[in-house]
């Protein structure tokens, strides 16, 4: 499968699998300074990349990182993000803080993961 990933910002990090057994590829926050998500707040965090899927036989799915959810209450605001094969814009993550404490997203922090599936 040929998946094209383009950096839209020079400092963006191309997604990779953390281990050989990883189902998804980590997406990183492409921000210049920390972003605080207050308790109950939602924010949109850019990744600085765009993805071109090979055909409409595939979809790109954005999932939360379990560590952020379990430890800090940081989840995706839409549960699972779905990116269609014809979308060519920047991949962004809508994150929400379901805890009672603020959480600070650091520049280039791993914020979610993407899985490409039929």
C-alpha positions as CSV (number, residue, x, y, z in Angstrom):
1,X,0.0,0.0,0.0
2,X,1.4,3.4,-1.0
3,X,0.6,6.1,1.6
4,X,1.9,9.6,0.9
5,X,2.6,11.7,4.0
6,X,3.5,15.4,3.5
7,X,4.9,17.8,6.0
8,X,2.8,21.0,5.8
9,X,5.1,22.6,8.4
10,X,8.9,22.3,8.4
11,X,9.0,21.2,12.0
12,X,6.3,18.5,11.7
13,X,7.1,15.0,12.7
14,X,6.3,12.2,10.2
15,X,4.2,9.5,12.0
16,X,5.9,6.3,12.9
17,X,5.1,3.1,14.9
18,X,6.6,3.2,18.4
19,X,7.3,-0.6,18.2
20,X,7.1,-3.4,15.6
21,X,3.9,-4.5,17.3
22,X,2.1,-1.2,17.2
23,X,-1.2,-1.1,15.4
24,X,-1.1,2.7,14.9
25,X,1.4,5.4,14.1
26,X,1.9,8.1,16.6
27,X,0.9,11.7,15.7
28,X,2.7,14.6,17.3
29,X,1.5,18.0,18.3
30,X,3.0,20.5,15.8
31,X,2.9,23.6,18.1
32,X,5.5,26.2,19.0
33,X,4.5,26.5,22.7
34,X,2.6,24.5,25.2
35,X,-1.2,24.5,25.0
36,X,-3.2,24.1,28.2
37,X,-6.4,22.1,28.1
38,X,-8.5,23.2,31.1
39,X,-10.8,20.7,32.8
40,X,-13.9,20.2,30.6
41,X,-12.3,22.2,27.7
42,X,-11.8,21.1,24.0
43,X,-9.0,22.2,21.8
44,X,-7.9,21.5,18.2
45,X,-4.2,20.5,18.0
46,X,-2.5,20.6,14.6
47,X,-0.1,17.8,13.6
48,X,1.5,19.6,10.6
49,X,1.0,16.7,8.2
50,X,-1.3,15.7,5.4
51,X,-1.9,12.2,4.3
52,X,-3.0,10.9,0.8
53,X,-4.5,7.4,0.9
54,X,-4.2,5.3,-2.2
55,X,-7.9,4.9,-2.9
56,X,-11.4,5.0,-1.4
57,X,-10.9,1.4,-0.3
58,X,-9.0,2.8,2.8
59,X,-9.8,5.1,5.6
60,X,-7.5,6.8,8.1
61,X,-8.8,6.5,11.7
62,X,-7.5,8.7,14.6
63,X,-7.6,7.1,18.0
64,X,-6.7,8.4,21.5
65,X,-3.5,7.4,23.2
66,X,-4.6,5.2,26.1
67,X,-1.9,6.6,28.4
68,X,-3.2,10.1,28.0
69,X,-6.7,9.0,28.6
70,X,-6.1,6.7,31.6
71,X,-3.5,8.9,33.3
72,X,-4.8,12.4,32.5
73,X,-8.3,12.2,31.1
74,X,-7.3,13.4,27.7
75,X,-9.5,12.0,24.9
76,X,-10.6,12.7,21.4
77,X,-13.6,15.0,21.4
78,X,-15.3,12.9,18.6
79,X,-14.4,9.5,20.0
80,X,-12.7,8.3,16.9
81,X,-11.7,10.6,14.0
82,X,-12.4,9.4,10.5
83,X,-10.3,10.9,7.6
84,X,-11.7,10.1,4.2
85,X,-9.5,9.0,1.3
86,X,-10.1,12.3,-0.6
87,X,-9.2,14.7,2.3
88,X,-5.9,16.4,1.6
89,X,-5.8,19.0,4.4
90,X,-3.9,19.1,7.6
91,X,-4.6,16.3,10.1
92,X,-5.7,17.9,13.4
93,X,-6.7,16.3,16.7
94,X,-9.7,17.5,18.6
95,X,-8.8,16.8,22.2
96,X,-10.9,17.2,25.3
97,X,-10.0,17.1,29.0
98,X,-12.5,15.0,30.9
99,X,-10.6,15.2,34.1
100,X,-10.9,17.8,36.9
101,X,-7.3,19.2,36.4
102,X,-5.7,21.1,33.6
103,X,-3.3,19.3,31.2
104,X,-0.5,20.9,29.2
105,X,0.2,19.6,25.7
106,X,3.9,20.1,25.0
107,X,5.3,20.9,21.5
108,X,5.9,17.6,19.6
109,X,4.2,15.5,22.3
110,X,2.5,12.3,21.0
111,X,-1.1,13.2,21.2
112,X,-3.0,10.4,19.3
113,X,-2.4,7.6,16.8
114,X,-3.6,6.9,13.3
115,X,-4.5,3.6,11.9
116,X,-5.1,3.0,8.2
117,X,-7.6,0.2,7.4
118,X,-9.8,-1.0,4.6
